Amino acid sequence: MNEIQAMPTPNPNTIKFLVNIDFLDAGSIDFPDPEKAKNSSLPSTLFEIKGVVGVLIGTNFVSITKHYEAGWETILEKASKIIKEVPADSVHIDPELIEKAKEKSTEDNAIVTKINHILDTEIRPAIAMDGGDCSFEGYEDGVVTLALQGACSSCPSATLTLKMGIESRLKEEIPEVTEVVQV
């Protein structure tokens, strides 16, 4: 049985579960709906809980987002039990999604490399502490496109995080970056 620790996030509709096993080598995979989770056992099982509307799997954490009308009392215990009982030695995520996540993080453009370095070493670890993540979606003409995930995707502070945190940091380090937008 896995050791887990449930942690609140700035988003009142998302809980982060730290787990003592590694799901991924790096990054995260967002499951915004049951359709994307259909070939991934852990998120699929979590979507079976009434009220769960999003799952994010990180290196050693799982963030669950509930519908704003659902109560945690109906979700927390069931989700905890599922995560505690996940076998540490099996694949819980569609291997295709894992491969796509790896490919997405390996761009050869020098600016993109700098952006990904800052995201991976500074930004993502900071927002992962709150049960969220961001994935690099693209860079074109000075505009960085990110997808906020997990707790960050529907957080009331997401715009502030995006503009005052991420955008400011990237502009400071990479003069070519003019704006950061969310998809």
C-alpha positions as CSV (number, residue, x, y, z in Angstrom):
1,M,0.0,0.0,0.0
2,N,1.3,3.4,-1.0
3,E,1.9,6.3,1.4
4,I,0.0,9.4,0.3
5,Q,-0.4,12.8,1.7
6,A,-3.4,15.0,0.7
7,M,-2.6,18.6,0.4
8,P,-4.9,21.6,-0.3
9,T,-4.1,23.8,-3.3
10,P,-4.9,27.5,-3.9
11,N,-7.8,26.2,-6.1
12,P,-10.6,25.1,-3.6
13,N,-11.8,22.6,-6.2
14,T,-8.4,20.7,-6.5
15,I,-6.6,18.5,-4.1
16,K,-3.0,17.3,-4.6
17,F,-2.0,13.8,-3.4
18,L,1.8,13.3,-2.9
19,V,2.6,9.7,-3.4
20,N,5.7,7.7,-2.5
21,I,6.1,6.3,-6.1
22,D,7.1,7.8,-9.4
23,F,4.5,7.9,-12.1
24,L,6.6,9.7,-14.7
25,D,10.3,10.6,-15.1
26,A,9.5,14.2,-15.6
27,G,6.6,16.6,-16.4
28,S,3.0,15.7,-16.1
29,I,0.0,14.5,-18.1
30,D,-3.3,16.3,-17.9
31,F,-6.5,14.3,-18.1
32,P,-9.2,17.0,-18.5
33,D,-11.9,14.5,-19.2
34,P,-12.6,10.7,-19.1
35,E,-12.1,10.4,-22.9
36,K,-8.4,11.2,-22.7
37,A,-8.1,8.9,-19.7
38,K,-9.7,5.9,-21.4
39,N,-6.4,3.9,-21.9
40,S,-4.9,5.0,-18.6
41,S,-6.0,2.9,-15.6
42,L,-5.4,5.3,-12.7
43,P,-7.1,8.4,-14.1
44,S,-9.9,6.3,-15.6
45,T,-10.6,4.8,-12.2
46,L,-10.5,8.3,-10.5
47,F,-13.0,9.6,-13.1
48,E,-15.5,6.9,-11.9
49,I,-15.9,8.9,-8.7
50,K,-18.9,11.1,-9.0
51,G,-17.9,14.7,-9.1
52,V,-14.3,14.3,-10.4
53,V,-13.9,16.5,-13.5
54,G,-10.1,16.5,-14.0
55,V,-7.0,14.5,-13.1
56,L,-3.3,15.5,-13.5
57,I,-0.6,13.0,-13.0
58,G,2.9,14.4,-12.2
59,T,6.2,12.7,-11.3
60,N,5.1,11.8,-7.8
61,F,1.7,13.3,-7.4
62,V,-1.9,13.2,-8.5
63,S,-4.1,16.2,-8.5
64,I,-7.8,15.8,-8.6
65,T,-10.3,18.5,-9.6
66,K,-13.9,18.2,-8.6
67,H,-17.0,19.9,-10.0
68,Y,-17.6,23.1,-8.0
69,E,-20.9,21.8,-6.7
70,A,-19.5,18.5,-5.5
71,G,-18.3,18.1,-1.9
72,W,-14.9,16.8,-0.9
73,E,-16.6,14.5,1.6
74,T,-17.8,12.3,-1.2
75,I,-14.6,12.3,-3.2
76,L,-11.6,12.4,-0.8
77,E,-12.0,9.0,0.8
78,K,-12.6,7.1,-2.4
79,A,-9.7,8.9,-4.3
80,S,-7.3,8.3,-1.4
81,K,-8.2,4.5,-1.4
82,I,-7.7,4.2,-5.1
83,I,-4.3,6.0,-5.0
84,K,-3.1,4.1,-2.0
85,E,-3.8,0.8,-3.7
86,V,-2.1,1.6,-7.0
87,P,0.6,-1.0,-7.7
88,A,4.0,0.7,-7.8
89,D,5.4,-1.7,-10.4
90,S,2.9,-1.3,-13.2
91,V,2.1,1.3,-15.9
92,H,-0.9,3.4,-15.0
93,I,-0.8,5.8,-18.0
94,D,-1.2,5.1,-21.7
95,P,2.4,4.7,-23.0
96,E,1.5,6.8,-26.0
97,L,0.7,9.7,-23.8
98,I,4.0,9.3,-21.9
99,E,5.9,9.3,-25.2
100,K,4.0,12.4,-26.5
101,A,4.8,14.2,-23.2
102,K,8.5,13.4,-23.7
103,E,8.4,14.6,-27.4
104,K,6.7,17.8,-26.4
105,S,9.5,18.7,-24.0
106,T,12.3,18.2,-26.6
107,E,12.3,21.2,-28.9
108,D,15.5,22.2,-30.7
109,N,15.0,25.9,-31.0
110,A,17.4,27.9,-28.7
111,I,14.7,30.1,-27.3
112,V,12.4,27.2,-26.8
113,T,15.2,25.4,-25.0
114,K,15.6,28.4,-22.7
115,I,11.9,28.7,-22.1
116,N,11.7,24.9,-21.2
117,H,14.7,25.2,-18.9
118,I,13.1,28.0,-16.9
119,L,9.7,26.2,-16.9
120,D,11.3,22.9,-15.8
121,T,13.7,24.2,-13.2
122,E,11.8,27.1,-11.7
123,I,8.1,27.5,-12.7
124,R,6.8,23.9,-12.8
125,P,8.3,22.9,-9.5
126,A,6.8,26.0,-7.9
127,I,3.3,25.4,-9.2
128,A,3.5,21.7,-8.6
129,M,3.7,22.5,-4.9
130,D,0.2,23.8,-5.3
131,G,-1.0,20.7,-7.2
132,G,-0.8,22.1,-10.7
133,D,1.5,22.2,-13.7
134,C,1.9,24.0,-17.0
135,S,2.9,22.5,-20.3
136,F,4.7,24.3,-23.0
137,E,2.4,24.4,-26.1
138,G,4.3,26.6,-28.4
139,Y,6.4,29.7,-29.2
140,E,5.8,32.0,-32.1
141,D,6.7,35.6,-32.8
142,G,7.5,36.3,-29.1
143,V,4.4,34.7,-27.7
144,V,4.7,31.7,-25.4
145,T,1.6,29.5,-25.2
146,L,1.1,27.4,-22.1
147,A,-1.6,25.1,-20.9
148,L,-2.3,25.4,-17.1
149,Q,-3.2,22.1,-15.7
150,G,-4.4,20.5,-12.5
151,A,-5.1,23.0,-9.7
152,C,-4.0,25.8,-11.9
153,S,-6.4,25.2,-14.7
154,S,-9.5,26.6,-12.9
155,C,-7.8,28.5,-10.1
156,P,-9.0,32.1,-9.4
157,S,-5.4,33.1,-9.3
158,A,-4.4,31.6,-12.6
159,T,-4.2,34.9,-14.5
160,L,-2.0,36.4,-11.8
161,T,0.3,33.4,-11.9
162,L,0.5,33.5,-15.6
163,K,1.1,37.2,-16.1
164,M,2.9,38.3,-12.9
165,G,4.8,35.1,-12.3
166,I,5.5,33.1,-15.4
167,E,5.4,36.0,-18.0
168,S,7.5,38.3,-15.8
169,R,10.2,35.6,-15.2
170,L,10.4,34.6,-18.9
171,K,10.6,38.2,-20.1
172,E,13.4,38.9,-17.5
173,E,15.5,36.0,-18.8
174,I,14.6,35.9,-22.5
175,P,14.2,39.3,-24.2
176,E,12.6,37.7,-27.2
177,V,9.5,36.8,-25.2
178,T,6.8,39.5,-25.4
179,E,3.8,37.7,-23.9
180,V,2.6,34.5,-22.3
181,V,-0.9,33.3,-23.0
182,Q,-3.0,30.3,-21.9
183,V,-4.7,27.9,-24.2
